[in-house]
């Protein structure tokens, strides 16, 4: 035991804080008054413990924090001496640096079950000498870093360590009777070591550094839990808290809440100033049959126009939202608004599904095009075919390999199977409005057979665009004449090797000269371009036409023009047996008549001679390889024959002079002796 002589220098009895306001903590100290909800911070003052309340053996059914009015203060308070002020601090020789608290007999007799040690600049929990009967202990506003020296306080029911420097919950294993534990505004990072506190009724851990909810499931009698001002990102793991009625999670970083619908007695929940972005993040609250008060202010979700209506409609038991009472009119209005929101979400989901269907179909069309053209996807250029996230889960559209869409006046076709869209459009008005058709990931030779019907199907058609269509030769462009009329054509450089030819645009202008194209690849066509195209390729048309017989030339002409031209020809047309000379003359006559009488804007016969038959091209990679091999062999034979002829010509040039000289000499000798030469020749003839 410590004697007064040993501790006289540590005597702190007297009125240290006579002017401060008096606050109470817990209904144990407040004349049976109940507390309001927990707040994020505690009052910066000492706790007051009421004598009459200290005699109770159990906590009343509710708790509160409130100011004790002056007319209800104890006699000590009115005189300026608050309970707990008359204490003596000493230091034990056996434990240097550890303070010992000793109360004078009269003070201990006046308040045997409570001790107030707030604002004593304590850095260590002192040893409480002879305080085994304490029920309420206050260590507020000190600098204590560790909970210790409390093992003898087995009757303690209220422990307040608010505003200290505690980093770990420990030293509480013997306090099995503890009902209220106040650890707000400390440095705690983990909830732990509460296993023996099975009677805990109130747990305050606000203002700490806790990142995860854990080790609370055994607290079946816990009614109030305050975790405001921590670092939680999700709120779950509440199973087992069967008595919890109030939960404060204000000022965290919570994005998701779960399991609260399994708390049968939860009445009040405070989630203000977190990171809740939608009702889906707190969907479990809709299943709660007990929750009556909810605070969500300060969350991103509250910025939505229909936030309040969604919450009210989903939580039928709710009576108060963000400190405002929920009325019947608000509940009826919420039902209407939510129904409209659900319809809107359905439309959005449908649009998202269509967007995903488009993405998957175009992606598959691209893969198939790459396979058909023996292209390694790893080296192929990346295509941004749609604006959706590539990580979006496909909704059963994996088998799609084509896609058709109409965007204002443009019909877009992706994948070879989408060519069916040329015959299957939604309405006649849509078809009549189409002025542009866009082909992508479709082999050009698959498109060619559909050209003749484009003008009939789409009368307003003005232009075509080809992207990744495998157009590799100029002669493929000949087939575009089947469309009959176009204002613009676009050949994307991607997937169309023909665009690597420097003269492809001029060839296209020459071949489609009767179209009077205005734009090629979105560049205006000038008169100079047209004239240059004619100069470059007119001879090609004439040479090609020379290899056509009369019947093929007549076949190039439309029926009306063919009849008109034949009417100007000679009556040789009606003869059955005509000579080759006469047929050639008639052929020339027909060509001349066609060029002379050709109407403006129509295709000349020498241009029409440039044709392309897509059916002659191999469609499979295997067939293409065979054709390439045969072509290579033929080219090798032609090259070998040309080399042989060249070698022979070279050899002839070397001996030509000597051969010519010998020939001239022999002839000269023969002419010099004509008679002998004739006799010699006659004798040779007779011998043979």
Secondary structure, DSSP 8 states (H G I E B T S, - for coil): ---HHHHGGGB--S-S-TTS--EEESGGGTTT-------SS--SS-EE--HHHHT-SS--S---EEE--GGGS-HHHHTT--TT-SEEEEE-TTSTT-EEEEE-HHHHHHSTTEEE-TTS--SS--EETT-TT--EEE--SS---S--S-TT-TT--EEE--SS---S--S-TT-TT--EEE--SS---S----TT-TT--EEE-TTS---S--S-TT-TT--EEE-TTS--SEE---TT-TT--EEE--SS---EE-SGGG-TT--EEE--SS---SGGGGGGGGG-SS--EEE-TTSGGGGSTTHHHHHHHH-TT--EETTEE--HHHHHHHHHHHHHHHHHHHHHHHHHHHHHHHHHHHHHHHHHHHHHTT--TTTS------SS-TTS---S-TT---EEEEETTEEEEESGGGGGGGT--S-HHHHHH--EEEEES--HHHHHTTHHHHHHH-TT--EEEEES----SGGGGGGGGGG---SEEEE-STT-GGGGSTTHHHHHHHHTGGGT--EETTEE--HHHHHHHHHHHHHHHHHHHHT--HHHHHHHS-HHHHHHHHHTS-GGGG-SS--HHHHHHHHHHHHHHHHHH--TTS--HHHHT----GGGS--SHHHHHHHHHHHHHHHHHHHHHHHHHHHHHHHHHHHHHHHHHHHHHHHHHHHHTHHHHHHHHHHHHHH-
